[in-house]
Amino acid sequence: MSPTTLPVGLEHGHVTFLGAGPGDPGLLTLRAVEALAHADVLVGEHEVLDVVRTHARVGAAFVRTDLDPSTGTFPGVGTPQLAVVDGASTTAGAPAMRDAAHLVMEAVRGGKRVVRAVCGDPGLDAYAAEEMLACAAEGIPFEVVPGVAAAVGVPAYAGVPLRDAQGADVRFVDARTASDRCWTEVGASDGTVVVSTTLDSVAAAAGELVAAGRKPDTPMTVTVAGTTTRQRTWTATLGSIAQTLKQAKVLPSPEGGRPVIAVVGERSATSRRDQLSWFESKPLFGWKVLVPRTKEQAASLSDQLCSYGAVPHEVPTIAVEPPRTPQQMERAVKGLVTGRYEWIAFTSVNAVRAVREKFEEYGLDARAFAGIKVAAVGEQTAKALVAFGVKPDLMPSGEQSAAGLLDDWPPYDPVFDPIDRVFLPRADIATETLVAGLIELGWEVDDVTAYRTVRASPPPAETREAIKGGGFDAVLFTSSSTVRNLVGIAGKPHNVTVIACIGPATAKTAEEHGLRVDVMAPEPSVHKLAEALADFGLRRRAAALAAGDAVTRPSERRPGARRRRSTT
């Protein structure tokens, strides 16, 4: 039964038991995304909710299940809080409501569509099975959306295939509930064993396997935070894993209870992990990259950085405000409708937004662009126009900039162009390059201030400290103004932070502010800038491996270390 429809007259709602996978949101199935988009309430541990919340609809409530039953608090929190986050009413203090089954039951009443999200796959979660039985006993309809099991997904991300060409047996063991008989059976087997355990119990699980008959020199890999950019994998043997973790300073640890996946066996390709570790070998794996742009502006750039293994952190350096005198903009928009212009040129997403807002104010839509040629300075601006319902007639064939747009702009021809005027809605601080170029091509230009750019408010104190203290591995500067504004609102990035600039002018501004530029884009494009940073990270990784050194992030380097400038 689809969660989007409920039987007429049904007093209770519907529950979807959904597998959120081992941690990477990209592993959610299409069916899971569909269910999340229609859910009224999402129930799960906070880490699982973080994985699925991107696909939740606006207004959905989030119910956390990870309460300490003895205190009624969340882990690491000293005072009772609401169990329902983001707008609902269930309190954490009611003992009967502390377990997930009761939370689900309360949420589903009243015809609500509930998603009960669990880590991995619901079929491997004993608690989910109990909750399904509770729904069945209450006559509440439910469905199950499978997910990628951690015991399968994590080894794949760690570069550890569970089977070889000979097709060895694979056994799965949950060390937290395994009986002596279970250990004896897997110890007697020569197949691959996948052990779900915790970081502080890895050595004990290895000891159980040795005691059950496995040789101490049997290869073993241990992966923590699998499928996320916090993933770390250690390769050892059953007999040496305790010492390996101790040398890596991960035991003892206040986070020793973190779940891990351990793979044991001669045929599990653990010895070839250096060749198969595709995820942790990404060029910017685990790098925390500062992107001085708004979340809307940085969306595609952040997606690109994520594909390289980075963790983007957007910090707006400018804020957009309406023009001080809106009359000029109002006259220009009216001129669009009355046929005053042959062209309208958009040089930013903000310009598209400003015109769209003015259209909506007047009750207009994209049909008002009929008969007008539309130009866009680049891909992101074009996407904003398409979302508005307008397909650009002109985009730069080369460099995505005002100069690139001018290279393709046709000169005014009185025979073919009935109107000689261009509407140019822009920021108050825009350069004169495009205006001067259009005039030289014979066009009249109405250069209109569509919005003002002002310096954004400072980011949170934690972010400012990370910027100045070396908490970021890299920062991408996409213009001179982003350099000036970031330094103005948050301070100068630390010496160990890799500085990447979109072009020579931006690099010069960065150097004027005392920053050493490590990476420069080969052409003025934010995507080429991200590519250049990835190339830098790849070369840095290769150099460390060639020297026999551990691969580290820039923020893990010794403070004050000098960096060699790169212009690629």
C-alpha atoms as one frame of an Amber mdcrd trajectory, in Angstrom:
protein
   0.000   0.000   0.000   1.407   3.369  -0.972   1.978   5.808   1.920   0.391
   8.518  -0.198  -3.065   6.949   0.085  -5.028   5.681   3.093  -8.248   3.678
   3.166 -11.323   5.840   3.634 -12.482   5.856   7.249  -9.255   4.440   8.681
  -8.759   6.021  12.110  -5.057   5.212  12.275  -2.372   6.288   9.880   0.292
   4.370   8.019   3.863   3.434   8.954   6.789   2.937   6.604   9.711   1.063
   8.141  12.557   2.503   6.119  16.193   1.459   5.831  18.377   4.585   5.804
  21.533   2.659   4.925  24.845   2.829   6.759  25.317   6.619   6.655  25.760
   7.977   3.130  22.501   9.755   2.131  23.266   8.843  -1.475  22.518   5.205
  -0.666  18.828   5.879   0.006  16.643   4.068  -2.507  14.229   5.849  -4.825
  11.350   4.272  -2.892  12.778   5.638   0.342  12.963   9.160  -1.082   9.346
   8.900  -2.245   8.166   7.766   1.194  10.087  10.536   2.942   8.563  13.179
   0.670   5.044  12.227   1.821   5.677  11.589   5.529   4.054  13.700   8.230
   6.345  12.403  10.992   9.846  10.917  10.870  10.960   8.742  13.790  14.537
   7.611  14.387  17.850   8.179  16.113  19.362  11.608  15.482  22.124  10.272
  13.189  19.553   8.469  11.054  17.315  11.545  10.916  20.297  13.572   9.703
  20.602  11.149   6.774  16.936  11.369   5.708  15.902  14.920   6.625  16.993
  16.396   3.283  14.196  14.495   1.541  11.491  15.281   4.100   8.713  17.620
   3.106   8.422  21.077   4.615   6.507  20.923   7.888   7.289  17.299   8.715
   7.980  16.593  12.402  11.126  14.787  13.560  10.924  12.443  16.547  14.174
  11.319  18.169  14.230   7.872  19.752  17.734   7.903  21.234  16.786   8.798
  24.786  18.492   7.548  27.913  15.608   5.667  29.585  17.022   6.327  33.060
  17.192  10.118  32.671  14.826  10.971  29.825  17.591  12.922  28.077  19.409
  12.647  24.788  22.992  11.324  24.829  25.347  14.091  25.892  22.510  16.352
  27.053  22.044  17.036  30.742  18.448  18.245  30.822  15.225  16.695  29.530
  14.176  17.857  26.073  11.284  17.345  23.711  11.361  14.004  21.971   9.699
  15.601  18.966  11.951  18.059  17.221  10.931  20.728  14.692   7.366  21.262
  15.798   5.360  18.680  17.742   4.319  17.988  21.283   5.545  14.710  22.751
   7.727  15.197  25.822  10.667  13.065  26.756   9.622  12.803  30.379   6.752
  10.340  29.946   8.236   6.887  30.695   5.638   5.048  28.614   6.639   7.017
  25.524  10.378   6.540  25.742  10.662   3.431  23.552  10.371   3.730  19.809
   7.308   1.494  19.489   5.240   3.818  21.653   6.581   6.879  19.843   5.550
   5.362  16.530   2.105   4.486  17.884   1.511   7.987  19.164   2.683   9.570
  15.921   0.582   7.350  13.659  -2.733   8.041  15.389  -4.933  10.609  13.724
  -4.232   9.389  10.205  -0.617  10.563  10.034   1.876   9.027   7.656   4.910
   7.985   9.674   8.360   6.946   8.509  10.251   4.876  11.054  13.831   5.199
   9.834  16.497   2.763  11.007  20.193   2.450  10.252  20.957  -0.096   7.560
  18.042  -2.385   6.697  14.826  -2.867   8.751  14.940  -6.620   8.178  18.160
  -6.836  10.183  16.905  -4.634  13.023  15.365  -6.687  15.859  13.649  -3.637
  17.342  12.020  -2.786  14.011  10.519  -6.289  13.926   8.973  -5.720  17.356
   7.536  -2.400  16.209   6.039  -4.064  13.120   4.339  -6.623  15.377   2.981
  -3.785  17.513   1.515  -2.132  14.400  -0.045  -5.432  13.328  -1.595  -5.912
  16.769  -3.150  -2.424  16.560  -4.396  -2.973  13.011  -2.144  -0.223  11.660
  -1.108  -0.759   8.024   2.631  -0.668   7.373   5.157  -1.347   4.669   8.885
  -2.055   4.632  11.365  -0.217   2.429  14.667  -2.133   2.464  17.956  -0.294
   2.780  21.625  -1.054   2.258  22.764  -3.104   5.245  25.820  -1.730   7.046
  27.432  -5.169   7.022  27.396  -5.091   3.215  27.674  -1.370   2.396  30.555
  -0.502   4.735  32.976  -3.159   3.404  32.158  -2.005  -0.149  33.125   1.576
   0.782  36.234   0.312   2.575  37.418  -1.497  -0.560  36.948  -4.977   0.931
  34.990  -7.349  -1.364  33.403 -10.082   0.716  33.810 -12.816  -1.876  36.495
 -13.868  -4.316  36.222 -15.762  -7.595  35.982 -19.064  -5.704  32.824 -17.866
  -3.952  33.789 -18.388  -0.330  31.082 -18.498   2.309  30.234 -15.231   4.062
  28.990 -15.276   7.644  27.495 -12.282   9.430  27.848 -11.933  13.203  26.527
  -9.286  15.578  29.111  -9.443  18.351  26.759  -7.660  20.725  24.320 -10.595
  20.759  26.415 -13.549  19.493  26.306 -16.756  21.544  29.221 -19.103  22.237
  27.740 -21.491  19.677  27.745 -18.762  17.039  31.432 -17.977  17.640  32.271
 -21.699  17.483  30.531 -22.095  14.122  32.222 -19.117  12.448  35.560 -20.051
  14.000  35.368 -23.501  12.459  34.622 -22.038   9.018  37.300 -20.805   6.613
  34.936 -18.307   4.979  34.716 -14.559   5.387  33.226 -13.268   8.624  31.626
  -9.820   8.826  31.376  -8.723  12.448  29.137  -5.882  13.623  30.607  -4.628
  16.874  31.757  -1.478  18.646  35.145   0.159  18.637  35.865  -0.746  22.239
  34.881  -4.395  21.642  36.869  -5.107  18.457  39.757  -6.762  20.311  37.355
  -8.931  22.290  35.612 -10.064  19.086  38.990 -10.917  17.541  39.840 -12.935
  20.674  36.560 -14.857  20.384  37.409 -15.853  16.806  40.922 -16.963  17.750
  39.562 -18.953  20.688  37.056 -20.577  18.302  39.828 -21.787  15.966  40.777
 -18.945  13.617  44.509 -18.388  13.204  45.894 -15.205  14.837  47.485 -14.162
  11.507  44.100 -14.128   9.717  43.671 -10.732   7.954  41.191  -8.292   9.482
  39.914  -4.828   8.578  38.053  -2.533  10.946  35.994   0.388   9.602  34.416
   3.121  11.704  31.852   5.673  10.438  31.557   3.681   7.222  30.207   5.327
   4.036  30.609   8.825   5.520  33.454  11.310   5.087  34.504  10.461   8.652
  35.236   6.886   7.591  38.510   5.370   8.755  39.750   1.844   8.109  42.572
  -0.080   9.772  44.094  -3.269   8.361  45.697  -5.805  10.703  45.265  -9.431
  11.816  43.183 -11.033  14.522  46.263 -11.150  16.715  47.493  -7.600  16.047
  44.310  -5.539  15.770  44.397  -4.445  19.426  47.951  -3.110  19.046  47.123
  -1.486  15.693  44.223   0.449  17.188  46.295   1.401  20.203  49.087   2.780
  17.991  46.457   4.716  16.007  45.319   6.210  19.333  41.722   5.126  18.904
  41.616   2.974  22.020  40.790   3.755  24.723  38.515   6.526  23.555  35.508
   8.429  24.907  33.818   7.438  21.647  34.792   3.793  22.008  31.180   2.704
  21.749  30.893   3.762  18.108  29.604   0.947  15.853  32.155  -0.578  13.498
  32.198  -3.247  10.825  35.078  -5.721  10.931  35.844  -8.115   8.050  37.862
 -11.239   8.771  39.131 -13.810   6.273  41.809 -14.828   3.803  39.471 -14.465
   0.814  37.987 -11.060   1.608  40.653  -9.150  -0.378  41.820  -7.303   2.740
  45.403  -7.648   1.477  44.491  -5.716  -1.691  42.713  -2.847   0.049  45.389
  -0.390  -1.085  44.214  -1.071  -4.661  40.491  -1.275  -3.953  39.982   1.538
  -1.440  38.103   3.804  -3.821  36.195   5.873  -1.238  38.951   6.866   1.184
  41.215   7.515  -1.824  39.090  10.367  -3.152  41.250  13.461  -3.715  39.645
  15.581  -0.979  38.456  12.794   1.316  37.450  14.200   4.677  38.607  17.735
   3.816  36.510  20.415   5.466  36.188  23.065   2.754  34.930  26.569   3.443
  32.693  27.946   0.673  32.071  31.695   1.186  28.686  31.725  -0.534  25.061
  31.301   0.464  23.642  27.765   0.500  21.575  28.559  -2.610  24.572  29.914
  -4.529  26.861  27.097  -3.386  24.487  24.185  -4.051  26.081  22.778  -7.215
  29.595  23.672  -6.034  29.026  21.865  -2.738  27.690  18.821  -4.602  30.844
  18.792  -6.705  33.059  19.030  -3.618  31.131  16.155  -2.016  31.844  14.026
  -5.096  35.548  14.513  -4.338  35.016  13.360  -0.739  35.049  16.824   0.840
  32.761  18.204   3.528  31.631  21.663   2.293  30.700  24.334   4.820  28.852
  27.352   3.368  29.416  30.744   4.981  27.599  33.692   3.348  29.866  36.729
   3.024  27.321  39.032   1.424  23.647  39.696   2.002  21.244  40.880  -0.670
  18.872  43.780  -0.002  16.377  45.693  -2.185  17.578  48.890  -3.876  17.192
  52.073  -1.852  15.105  53.636  -4.635  12.907  50.959  -6.263  11.300  53.300
  -8.787  13.961  52.666 -11.453  13.426  48.904 -11.208   9.663  49.334 -11.341
   9.861  51.431 -14.521  12.163  48.891 -16.182   9.887  45.931 -15.401   6.920
  47.843 -16.797   9.050  48.569 -19.862   9.485  44.827 -20.392   5.732  44.432
 -20.697   5.247  47.460 -22.969   7.957  46.456 -25.458  10.695  48.915 -24.533
  13.516  46.328 -24.744  14.973  43.971 -27.333  17.145  42.161 -24.755  17.354
  41.526 -21.026  20.699  40.332 -19.654  21.043  38.482 -16.364  24.497  38.434
 -14.794  23.666  36.598 -11.552  21.138  34.375  -9.825  20.329  37.318  -7.549
  19.321  39.401 -10.567  16.929  36.661 -11.688  15.468  36.512  -8.187  15.026
  40.304  -8.045  13.150  40.433 -11.365  11.058  37.398 -10.461  10.017  38.959
  -7.146   9.029  42.176  -8.932   7.032  40.149 -11.473   5.162  38.353  -8.682
   4.475  41.702  -7.029   2.736  42.840 -10.227   0.967  39.519 -10.830   3.170
  38.680 -13.833   4.845  35.415 -14.778   7.323  34.154 -17.368   4.905  34.869
 -20.224   5.836  38.543 -19.871   9.176  37.673 -21.540   7.398  36.857 -24.811
   9.150  38.589 -27.703  12.192  39.565 -25.596  15.598  37.945 -26.050  17.148
  36.718 -22.813  20.852  36.393 -22.054  22.467  34.598 -19.084  26.073  34.988
 -17.978  26.521  31.340 -16.955  25.052  27.959 -16.101  23.792  28.800 -12.607
  22.035  31.940 -13.832  20.527  29.929 -16.685  19.237  27.303 -14.235  17.553
  30.022 -12.183  15.875  31.315 -15.342  14.701  27.847 -16.369  13.219  27.401
 -12.886  11.343  30.648 -13.540  10.058  29.235 -16.828  12.424  31.144 -19.142
  14.935  29.528 -21.500  17.925  31.808 -22.281  18.536  32.715 -25.905  22.207
  33.515 -25.339  24.937  32.151 -23.073  28.709  32.494 -23.362  30.230  29.775
 -25.511  33.521  30.211 -23.664  34.339  31.959 -20.397  31.299  32.378 -18.167
  31.728  36.065 -17.403  30.678  39.474 -18.662  33.600  39.416 -21.097  32.587
  35.965 -22.302  29.011  37.109 -22.813  30.204  40.106 -24.839  32.262  37.827
 -27.089  29.019  36.198 -28.272  26.699  39.210 -28.129  25.552  40.335 -31.609
  26.070  43.978 -32.596  22.994  46.131 -33.008  21.581  45.867 -36.533  18.791
  48.351 -37.345  17.523  46.028 -40.072  17.034  42.952 -37.868  16.617  44.604
 -34.453  13.445  46.699 -34.208  14.490  47.979 -30.766  17.996  49.051 -29.773
  17.684  48.878 -25.975  18.945  46.338 -23.386  17.628  45.981 -19.840  20.476
  45.103 -17.467  19.290  44.395 -13.878  22.388  44.164 -11.659  23.930  44.717
  -8.260  24.802  48.192  -7.100  28.528  47.348  -7.126  28.672  45.681 -10.560
  31.557  46.559 -12.880  31.085  48.551 -16.077  32.551  45.913 -18.401  29.241
  44.708 -19.812  27.672  48.169 -20.141  30.679  49.581 -21.976  30.875  46.557
 -24.273  27.197  46.695 -25.196  27.401  50.408 -25.966  30.412  49.727 -28.183
  28.298  47.156 -30.054  25.725  49.858 -30.740  23.154  49.098 -28.021  21.459
  51.492 -25.622  21.612  50.134 -22.071  19.315  50.691 -19.104  21.723  49.764
 -16.293  19.311  49.275 -13.375  20.151  48.545  -9.724  18.016  45.470  -9.031
  19.522  44.730  -5.621  22.192  45.913  -3.225  24.970  43.744  -1.810  26.035
  44.341   1.757  28.466  42.524   4.012  26.806  39.577   5.746  26.635  39.144
   9.506  29.565  37.300  11.109  29.221  33.497  11.212  28.853  31.693  14.575
  31.786  31.896  16.990  32.599  28.224  16.400  33.008  28.833  12.672  35.133
  31.947  13.229  37.438  30.015  15.554  37.745  27.204  13.008  38.682  29.712
  10.288  41.349  31.427  12.355  42.510  28.302  14.170  43.115  26.009  11.195
  39.931  23.963  11.494  39.310  24.163   7.746  41.454  22.306   5.226  40.726
  24.676   2.350  38.783  27.782   1.417  37.454  28.623  -2.049  37.478  32.299
  -2.968  35.241  33.005  -5.972  35.806  36.776  -6.143  37.830  39.570  -4.569
  34.783  40.596  -2.558  34.564  37.143  -0.951  38.155  37.575   0.245  37.549
  41.023   1.694  34.211  40.135   3.244  35.320  36.824   4.780  38.357  38.422
   6.387  36.150  41.294   7.540  33.450  39.183   9.198  35.436  36.153  10.357
  39.156  36.884  10.291  42.052  35.630   8.172  42.231  31.881   7.462  45.003
  30.027   9.308  48.380  29.379   7.732  47.703  25.648   7.227  44.487  26.234
   5.264  44.828  25.733   1.506  43.795  28.927  -0.318  42.123  28.415  -3.697
  41.221  31.392  -5.921  39.097  31.617  -9.047  41.500  33.902 -10.942  44.442
  36.325 -10.838  42.452  39.298  -9.548  41.053  37.274  -6.654  44.505  35.817
  -5.947  46.003  39.309  -5.842  43.376  40.408  -3.307  44.089  37.325  -1.201
  47.823  38.082  -1.215  47.129  41.706  -0.275  45.388  40.311   2.819  48.451
  38.259   3.741  47.267  34.918   2.343  49.460  32.537   0.361  47.587  31.251
  -2.696  48.023  27.503  -3.276  45.537  26.833  -6.066  44.234  28.916  -8.939
  41.541  27.871 -11.415  42.745  27.540 -15.017  39.706  29.584 -16.071  37.217
  31.736 -14.097  34.637  29.080 -13.250  33.629  27.839  -9.807  33.558  24.280
 -11.114  37.040  24.589 -12.598  38.130  25.969  -9.239  36.785  22.875  -7.465
  38.509  20.672 -10.042  41.797  22.489  -9.445  41.491  21.950  -5.686  40.789
  18.243  -6.277  43.898  18.001  -8.481  45.898  19.672  -5.706  44.576  17.152
  -3.179  45.337  14.236  -5.504  48.954  15.336  -6.005  49.348  15.926  -2.285
  48.081  12.429  -1.547  50.348  10.858  -4.187  53.378  12.695  -2.777  52.651
  11.431   0.747  52.293   7.835  -0.430  55.458   8.057  -2.535  57.367   9.298
   0.517  55.935   6.521   2.678  54.077   9.019   4.853  50.567   8.787   6.185
  47.949  10.633   4.129  46.715  13.543   6.236  44.502  16.545   5.707  46.022
  20.053   5.694  44.378  20.813   9.048  46.305  17.874  10.526  49.673  19.300
   9.493  52.104  20.916  11.866  51.092  24.571  12.361  53.353  26.975  10.535
  54.369  24.508   7.839  55.210  26.247   4.578  53.231  25.436   1.468  54.408
  25.580  -2.097  52.325  27.755  -4.381  50.471  26.018  -7.203  48.860  27.810
 -10.157  46.977  24.842 -11.542
